[in-house]
């Protein structure tokens, strides 16, 4: 397990992790370690408790004589270098280097200069600091806005290309002159290109692998793109949609979204292959240190016998791991758990069948959650409580298949029911799924229920017992009845549209709960087909009878071109096709990078978006908001 602290549900993201994992900082840390090894031995002063993560994410420093602290409560505590020592004793250390684990090297040097051993060189993490021009908040280096970063699976190879699409949502919080610093790594972890890209206020972001390859004269590649947004406000997360589309006759089309920039111990909702399928897990090393062979493993969900992945993955490398090579006897609808050891951000998986491919992502399996008895006894004001809404596509054309997924290490049971609604918000069907065990094999095709197009909601149902923690997730798979195209997505449950709150729910896109407004991003088709989305108005308890939804079409510069209004019934849904809503001429005027902002100040909607081609090929994933 990589000894790093990344994300905490209460405290949020660990900025130190992002500061050390940035590729430029990693390069500087390598140089710092080389200098320390050449001069050594080294004494480490750890004034802010940073050194454990420095050690985990950097090369070997050579012999470390000891770790020194100024807090008397920490003196004598165990460290990898023996008991922690008092800073007052540093002067007697037989070392050639003192490394202060701080970015504020000048201030710390002035404070302890009289304690340095005779002739010892003073080093600090100041050399790891990003250039001032890359900082959003200049006066506070470890400010979260200085490290608005993320990773993207990026490929232009074997008839498959990728396109990252987002918008400058930071401008609505007052940001101006936002720009992106980008670095592309190939499968071997080598840097292919580094560049910057300006982002217009309210404008779109489009980074296409074919355009990048042509701009820099690159060979075919499969790798990862590191994205750092500079000059941002409001959000330190880089959100995006990622299209994968076929070229040169390849009919593949799929969409997924941002990678969630925090490595986790485990990830879930990796499906085992169905008949005729090959499932590949894309392991992308997020760090400048190698992933040792056997450090990661796969196991069937609920089976505590992990199979190690016997392959070393070097710094920033991308490796394709065939699920069948690790778990040859496992087949859909079995689920697979990845024990990643915090080496990777949220990974992607790819399902290949009949000459086509679709790509989706795993989700973070939380280690901090425990069952919450309060969920089984929520007050009437919270109605049905936690809901996981998803669309039911036209049953005449599509299968809609739902598979509940354990998404916390402590989840032993999933007591669930499925509620189905038509577009007008009328209940059309209800099925108790049971108190499912962790290793269940349920994948329900909603065609079995005979319900019409609309949406469904997974909810907790404790009639047969079981426990819940609110972190309810599911994989939803959509399969065309004709043509063989498929798409899949996964997401988690929330409490929706109640004025009363429970442990931070209903969540808000910005500000404290309750979250009772909507701001969703719908990207354009961008030449891949007709963009569409399914907007769902889920309600845990009775809320406003109709939404008051405003949809605004923007071009790539952020200029508003057209506006339309929509009313969705409570517990209902609507399919939105921009080329029908605004007209084909307006959508063409919006151009590549055009997008729709979906706004509602009366309720919180949830949505799924995609692209539909005339030949029936399609993509589908859940939307994001800001």
URTAVEN-V680161 format. One record per pair of residues at least 4 apart in sequence whose ideal C-beta (glycine too) atoms are under 8 Angstrom apart, sorted by the first residue. I is the first residue (numbers start at 1). J is the second residue. Records with the same first field share a line. If there is no record, write none. Layout:
# URTAVEN-V680161
I=J, J
This chain:
# URTAVEN-V680161
1=265, 341, 342
2=56, 57, 263, 287, 341, 342, 343
3=52, 53, 55, 56
4=14, 17, 53, 56, 57, 263, 342
5=14, 16, 17, 53
6=13, 14, 17, 262, 263, 264, 342
7=12, 13, 14, 262, 264
8=12, 14, 368
9=366, 368
12=144
13=17, 18, 144, 236, 261, 262
14=18, 262
15=19, 142, 143, 144, 146, 147
16=20, 50, 53, 142
17=21, 53, 262
18=22, 147, 149, 261
19=25, 103, 128, 141, 142, 146, 147
20=25, 26, 29, 53, 54, 57, 58, 128
21=25, 26, 57, 286, 287, 288
22=26, 130, 147, 149, 228
23=27, 183, 226, 288, 316
24=28, 130, 134
25=29, 128, 129, 130
26=30, 57, 58, 287, 288, 315
27=31, 288
28=32, 127, 128
29=33, 54, 57, 58, 59, 125, 128, 288
30=34, 58, 59, 288
31=35, 127
32=36, 58, 99, 123, 125, 127, 128
33=37, 58, 59, 60, 61, 62
34=38, 59
35=39, 97, 123
36=40, 42, 61, 62, 97, 99, 123
37=60, 61, 62
39=96, 97, 121
40=61, 62, 63, 95, 96, 97
41=62, 63, 64, 65, 94, 95, 96, 97
42=61, 62, 63, 64, 65, 95, 96, 97, 98, 99
43=64, 65, 66, 67, 68, 90, 93, 95, 97, 98, 99, 117, 120
44=51, 61, 64, 66, 67, 68, 81, 98, 99, 100, 101
45=67, 68, 69, 87, 90, 98, 99, 100, 101, 108, 112
46=50, 51, 67, 68, 69, 101
47=69, 70, 100, 101, 102, 108
48=101, 102
50=54, 101, 102, 125
51=55, 67, 101
52=56
53=57
54=58, 101, 125
55=61, 80
56=289
57=287, 288, 289
58=288, 289
59=289
61=99
64=80, 81
65=81, 93, 94, 95
66=81, 82, 85, 93
67=79, 80, 81, 82, 84, 85
68=84, 85, 86, 87, 89, 90, 93
69=74, 75, 84, 85, 86, 87
70=86, 87
71=75
72=86
74=84
75=83, 84, 85, 86
76=83, 84
77=83, 84
78=82, 83, 84
79=83, 84
85=89, 90
87=112, 115
88=115
89=93
90=98, 112, 115, 116, 117
91=114, 115, 116, 117
92=117
93=98, 117, 120
94=117
95=117, 120
96=119, 120, 121
97=120, 121, 122, 123
98=116, 117, 120, 121, 122, 123
99=123, 124
100=105, 108, 109, 112, 122, 123, 124, 125
101=124, 125
102=108, 124, 125, 126
103=124, 125, 126, 128, 129, 141, 142
104=108, 124, 126, 141
105=109, 122, 123, 124, 125, 126
106=110, 126
107=111
108=112, 124
109=113, 122, 124
112=116
113=122
116=120, 122
123=127
125=129
129=141
130=134, 135, 146
131=135
132=138
134=146, 181, 228, 230
135=141, 146, 230
136=143, 145, 146, 148, 230, 231, 232, 233
137=143, 145, 146
140=146
141=146
142=146
144=148, 236
145=232, 233, 236
147=228, 236
148=170, 228, 229, 230, 232, 235, 236, 237, 238
149=226, 227, 228, 229, 238, 261
150=226, 227, 237, 238, 239, 240, 258, 259, 261, 345
151=224, 225, 226, 227, 259, 261, 284, 286, 345
152=162, 164, 224, 225, 227, 240, 242, 258, 259
153=162, 224, 225, 242, 259, 282, 284, 318, 348, 359
154=162, 164, 184, 209, 212, 221, 222, 223, 224, 225
155=160, 161, 162, 209, 221, 222, 223, 244
156=160, 161, 162, 209, 210, 212, 213, 218, 220, 221
157=220, 221, 222
158=220
159=246, 247, 248, 249, 250, 252
160=244, 245, 246, 247, 250, 252, 357
161=208, 209, 210, 244, 245, 246, 247
162=208, 209, 242, 243, 244, 245
163=206, 207, 208, 209, 242, 243, 245, 526
164=205, 206, 207, 208, 225, 227, 240, 241, 242
165=204, 205, 206, 240, 241, 242, 243, 523, 526, 593, 595
166=204, 205, 238, 239, 240, 241, 521
167=202, 203, 204, 205, 521, 554, 558, 595, 597
168=175, 178, 199, 200, 201, 202, 203, 204, 205, 558
169=173, 234, 235, 239, 521, 626
170=175, 178, 229, 231, 232, 233, 234, 235
171=175, 176, 178, 201, 202, 558
172=202, 234, 626
173=232, 233, 234, 235
174=233, 234
175=201, 231, 232, 233, 234
176=201, 231
177=198, 231
178=198, 199, 201, 229, 230, 231, 232
179=196, 197, 198, 199, 229, 230, 231
180=196, 197, 199, 205, 227, 228, 229, 230
181=194, 196, 227, 228, 230
182=193, 194, 195, 196, 197, 207, 225, 226, 227, 228
183=191, 193, 194, 225, 226
184=191, 192, 193, 194, 212, 221, 223, 224, 225, 226
185=189, 190, 191, 192, 223, 224, 225, 226, 316, 317, 318
186=190, 192, 221, 222, 223, 318
187=221, 222, 223, 317, 318, 319
188=314, 317
189=223, 285, 314, 315, 316, 317, 318
192=216, 218, 221, 223
193=212, 215, 216, 218
195=216
197=205, 207
199=203, 205, 229
200=556, 557, 558
201=558
202=554, 557, 558
203=556, 557, 558, 593
204=523, 554, 556, 558, 593, 594, 595
205=240, 593
206=526, 556, 592, 593
207=211, 212, 225
208=212
209=213, 221
210=214, 247
211=215
212=216, 218
213=217, 218, 220, 221
222=318
223=284, 316, 318
224=284, 316, 318
227=238, 240
228=238
229=238
232=236
234=510, 626
235=239, 626
237=258, 261
238=258, 261
239=257, 258, 521, 624, 626
240=257, 258
241=255, 256, 257, 521, 523, 609, 621, 624
242=255, 256, 257, 258
243=253, 254, 255, 526, 528, 611, 619
244=252, 253, 254, 255, 256, 357, 358, 359
245=252, 253, 528
246=250, 251, 252, 253, 356, 357
250=355, 356
251=355, 356, 485, 615, 617
252=356, 357, 358
253=358, 485, 528, 529, 611, 613, 617, 618, 619
254=357, 358, 359, 360, 487, 619
255=487, 609, 610, 611, 619, 620, 621
256=348, 359, 360, 361, 489, 621
257=361, 621, 622, 624
258=624
259=345, 346, 348, 361
260=345, 346, 364
261=345
262=345, 364
263=286, 340, 342, 343, 344, 345
264=340, 342, 346, 364, 365, 366, 367
265=339, 340, 341, 342, 365, 367, 409
266=337, 338, 339, 340, 364, 365, 367, 409
267=337, 338, 340, 346, 347, 362, 363, 364, 365
268=301, 335, 336, 337, 338, 362, 363, 365, 405, 406, 407, 473
269=335, 362, 363, 405, 407, 473, 475, 490
270=279, 281, 298, 323, 335, 336, 337, 338, 349, 362
271=279, 332, 333, 334, 335, 336, 349, 351, 403, 475, 488
272=279, 300, 323, 327, 330, 331, 332, 333, 334, 335, 336
273=277, 278, 279, 323, 324, 330, 331, 332, 351
274=331, 332, 353
275=331, 332
276=353, 354
277=332, 351, 352, 353
278=322, 324, 351, 352, 353
279=322, 323, 324, 349, 350, 351, 352
280=320, 321, 322, 323, 349, 350, 352
281=298, 320, 321, 322, 323, 338, 347, 348, 349
282=318, 319, 320, 321, 347, 348, 349, 350
283=291, 296, 309, 313, 318, 319, 320, 321, 344, 347
284=316, 317, 318, 319, 344, 345, 347, 348
285=290, 291, 313, 314, 315, 316, 317, 318, 319, 343, 344
286=316, 343, 344, 345
287=315, 316, 343
288=315, 316
289=315
290=312, 313, 314, 315
291=295, 296, 312, 313, 314, 341, 343, 344
292=312
293=308, 309, 310, 311, 312
294=308, 309, 310
295=308, 309, 341, 343
296=308, 309, 338, 339, 340, 341, 343, 344
297=306, 307, 308, 309, 338, 339
298=306, 307, 309, 321, 323, 326, 327, 336, 337, 338, 339
299=303, 304, 305, 306, 307, 327, 336, 337, 339
300=327, 330, 334, 335, 336, 337, 439
301=334, 335, 336, 337, 405, 406, 438, 439
302=406, 437, 438, 439, 440
303=439
306=337, 339
307=326, 327
309=321, 326
311=319, 321
313=317, 319, 343
321=325, 326
322=326
323=327, 330, 336, 349
324=328, 330
327=336
330=334, 336
332=443
333=403, 441, 442, 443
334=441
335=403, 405, 406, 475
337=365
338=347, 362
340=344, 347
346=361, 362, 363, 364
347=361, 362
348=359, 360, 361, 362
349=359, 360, 361, 362
350=357, 358, 359
351=357, 358, 359, 360, 486, 488
352=356, 357
353=357, 484, 486
354=484
356=484, 485
358=486, 487, 488, 619
360=488, 489, 490, 621
361=490
363=405, 407, 473, 490, 492
364=407
365=406, 407, 408, 409
366=407, 408, 409, 471
367=408, 409
369=408, 409, 410, 411, 469, 470, 471
370=410, 469
371=410, 467, 468, 469
372=468, 469, 470, 503
373=377, 467
374=378, 502
375=385, 386, 460, 468, 469, 470
376=460, 462, 468
378=382, 385, 502
379=500
380=541
381=498, 499, 500, 541
382=495, 498, 500, 502, 540, 541
383=498, 539, 540, 541, 542
384=419, 457, 459, 540, 541
385=459, 460, 495, 502, 540
386=459, 460, 468, 470, 472, 493, 494, 495, 505, 540
387=457, 458, 459, 493, 494, 495, 496, 538, 540
388=457, 458, 459, 472, 473, 474, 491, 492, 493
389=455, 456, 457, 496, 536, 538, 606
390=400, 402, 455, 456, 457, 458, 474, 476, 489, 491, 536, 608
391=400, 454, 455, 534, 536, 573, 608
392=400, 420, 446, 451, 452, 453, 454, 455, 456
393=397, 398, 400, 453, 478, 534
394=398, 453
395=399, 400, 446, 447, 451, 452, 453
396=481
397=480, 481, 482
398=478, 479, 480, 481
399=445, 446, 447, 477, 478, 479, 481
400=445, 446, 447, 456, 476, 477, 478
401=443, 444, 445, 446, 476, 477, 478, 479
402=418, 443, 444, 446, 456, 458, 474, 475, 476, 477
403=442, 443, 444, 474, 475, 476, 477
404=414, 416, 433, 436, 440, 442, 458, 472, 473, 474
405=473, 474, 475, 490
406=411, 414, 438, 473
407=411, 471, 472, 473, 492
408=469, 471
410=469
411=438, 467, 469, 471
412=437, 438, 467
413=435, 436, 437, 438, 465, 466, 467
414=433, 435, 436, 438, 440, 466, 472
415=434, 435, 436, 460, 461, 462, 463, 464, 465, 466, 467, 468
416=432, 433, 434, 436, 458, 459, 460, 461, 472
417=430, 431, 432, 433, 458, 459, 460, 461
418=429, 430, 431, 433, 444, 446, 449, 456, 457, 458, 459
419=427, 429, 430, 456, 457, 459
420=427, 428, 429, 430, 446, 449, 451, 454, 455, 456, 457
421=425, 426, 427, 428, 454, 455, 456, 457, 571, 572, 573
422=426, 428, 451, 452, 453, 454, 572
423=453, 454, 569, 572, 573, 574
424=569, 572
425=537, 569, 570, 571, 572
427=571
428=451, 452, 454
429=449, 450, 451
431=444, 449
432=461, 463
433=442, 444, 461
434=464
435=464, 465, 466
436=440, 442
443=477
444=448
446=451, 456
451=456
454=572, 573
455=534, 536, 538, 573
457=538
458=472, 474, 493
460=468, 472
462=466, 468
468=472
470=493, 503, 505
471=492, 493
472=492, 493
473=490, 491, 492, 493
474=490, 491
475=488, 489, 490
476=488, 489, 490
477=486, 487, 488
478=486, 487, 488, 618, 620
479=485, 486
480=484, 485, 486, 616, 618
482=616
483=615, 616, 617
485=616, 617, 618
487=610, 618, 619, 620, 621
488=620
489=608, 620, 621, 622
491=622
494=505, 506, 507
495=501, 502, 505, 506, 540
496=506, 538, 539, 540, 604, 606
497=506, 516, 537, 538, 539, 540, 541, 543, 544, 570, 603, 604
498=506, 514, 539, 540, 541, 543
499=514, 516
500=514
501=505, 506, 513, 514
504=513
505=513, 514
506=513, 514, 515, 516, 540, 604
507=513, 515
508=512, 513, 514, 515, 516, 517
509=515, 517, 518, 519, 625, 626
510=626
515=604
516=602, 603, 604
517=599, 600, 601, 602, 603, 604
518=549, 598, 599, 600, 601, 603, 604, 605, 625
519=597, 598, 599, 625, 626
520=533, 535, 597, 598, 605, 607, 623, 624, 625
521=595, 596, 597, 598, 623, 624, 625, 626
522=531, 533, 551, 576, 578, 595, 596, 597, 598, 607, 609, 623
523=531, 595, 609
524=531, 578, 587, 590, 591, 592, 593, 594, 595, 596
525=529, 530, 531, 579, 587, 611
526=592, 593, 594
527=592
528=611, 613, 619
529=611, 612, 613, 614, 617, 618
530=577, 578, 579, 611, 612, 613
531=577, 578, 579, 596, 609, 610, 611
532=575, 576, 577, 578, 609, 610, 611, 612
533=575, 576, 598, 607, 608, 609, 610, 623
534=573, 574, 575, 576, 607, 608, 609
535=549, 566, 568, 573, 574, 576, 598, 605, 606, 607
536=568, 572, 573, 605, 606, 607, 608
537=547, 568, 569, 570, 571, 572, 573, 603, 605
538=571, 606
539=543, 570, 571, 603
542=570
543=570, 603
544=570, 602, 603
545=569, 570
546=567, 568, 569, 570
547=566, 567, 568, 570, 600, 602, 603, 605
548=565, 567, 600, 601, 602
549=565, 566, 567, 568, 598, 599, 600, 605
550=563, 564, 565, 566, 598, 599, 600
551=563, 564, 565, 566, 576, 578, 581, 596, 597, 598, 599
552=560, 562, 563, 596, 597, 599
553=560, 561, 562, 563, 578, 582, 586, 587, 590, 594, 595, 596
554=558, 559, 560, 561, 590, 594, 595, 596, 597
555=559, 561, 589, 590, 591, 593, 594
556=590, 591, 592, 593, 594
561=582, 586, 589, 590, 594
562=582, 583, 586
564=581, 582
566=574, 576
568=572, 573, 574, 605
570=603
576=581, 596, 598
577=581
578=582, 587, 596
579=583, 584, 587
582=586, 587
583=587
584=588
585=589
586=590
587=594
589=594
590=594, 595
598=605, 607
600=604, 605
606=622, 623
607=622, 623
608=620, 621, 622, 623
609=620, 621, 622, 623
610=618, 619, 620, 621
611=618, 619
612=616, 617, 618
613=617, 618
